[in-house]
Every structure is written in structure tokens, then in C-alpha cells.
């Protein structure tokens, strides 16, 4: 059984839209891959008298490009996880590592 194209303009328009959609999907898949060369480094810091997890996180939010525009609670959580800190009690002289760009 043979199909006949009744309206060639509509058929061509539909095919162009379909091809455009396929191209957009392929481009979308390609562009979601990030090729960033930025590597995260880590710095060592030591807890000083009067330091709290909040004060350290606040300092990092203000001075560390890695934490720019992040919520201070997220920064505290990340530092806590990275250093295996189970509570907010820090000891003077305790070494902690902090991500740094």
C-alpha cells in the first residue's frame, strides 16, 4: 500500500520541525556536559580560641570563592561532613580542611 502526500507544504513544514526538534535535543544533550577545568583544592586551617563552626563558615562565605553565594548553614554542613565533625564543639588547635578554589 502506497501513501500519497496530499499537502506538500504541510509535509515539508512538519519534517523541518521534526528535524529541528531532533537537533535541539542532540544539542541539549551535548551542552549539558561541563568541561570546566576548575579543580577544587583544600586548605588546612586550625581552630583558634573563640572559633565556632558558624564563625569559620561565615569567614569562608565572605572570603572563599568556593563558598560564594552559599547559605552559611550549607557551608557549616559541608565542613562538618568533610572533617567528620559530629557536633558543633571544636577544640582549640583542631585541624580542619576546607575546600578552596
For each residue, the residues with C-beta under 8 A, 3 or more apart:
1:
2:
3:
4:
5: 8 11
6:
7: 10 11
8: 5 11 12
9: 12 13
10: 7 13 14
11: 5 7 8 14 15
12: 8 9 15 16
13: 9 10 16 17
14: 10 11 17 18
15: 11 12 18 19
16: 12 13 19 20
17: 13 14 20 21
18: 14 15 21 22
19: 15 16 22 23
20: 16 17 23 24
21: 17 18 24 25
22: 18 19 25 26
23: 19 20 26 27
24: 20 21 27 28
25: 21 22 28 29
26: 22 23 29 30
27: 23 24 30 31
28: 24 25 31 32
29: 25 26 32
30: 26 27 33
31: 27 28
32: 28 29
33: 30
34:
35:
36:
37:
38: 101
39:
40: 66 99 100 101
41: 99 100 101
42: 97 98 99 100
43: 97 98 100
44: 95 96 97 98
45: 56 95 96 97 98
46: 93 94 95 96
47: 51 56 90 91 92 93 94 95 96
48: 51 92
49: 92
50: 55
51: 47 48 55 56 90 92
52: 55 56 88 90
53: 56 57 76 79 80 85 88 90
54: 57 58 72 76 88
55: 50 51 52 58 59
56: 45 47 51 52 53 59 60 79 90 96 98
57: 53 54 60 61 67 72 75 76 79
58: 54 55 61 62 72
59: 55 56 62 63 64
60: 56 57 63 64 66 67 75 79 98
61: 57 58 64 67 68 70 72 75
62: 58 59
63: 59 60
64: 59 60 61 67 68 98 99 100 101
65: 68 100 101
66: 40 60 99 100 101
67: 57 60 61 64 70 75 99
68: 61 64 65
69:
70: 61 67 74 75
71: 74 75
72: 54 57 58 61 75 76
73: 76 77
74: 70 71 77 78
75: 57 60 61 67 70 71 72 78 79
76: 53 54 57 72 73 79 80
77: 73 74 80 81
78: 74 75 81 82 99
79: 53 56 57 60 75 76 82 83 85 96 98
80: 53 76 77 83 85 86
81: 77 78 84
82: 78 79 96 97 98 99
83: 79 80 96 97
84: 81
85: 53 79 80 88 90 96
86: 80
87:
88: 52 53 54 85
89:
90: 47 51 52 53 56 85 94 96
91: 47 94
92: 47 48 49 51
93: 46 47
94: 46 47 90 91
95: 44 45 46 47
96: 44 45 46 47 56 79 82 83 85 90
97: 42 43 44 45 82 83
98: 42 43 44 45 56 60 64 79 82
99: 40 41 42 64 66 67 78 82
100: 40 41 42 43 64 65 66
101: 38 40 41 64 65 66
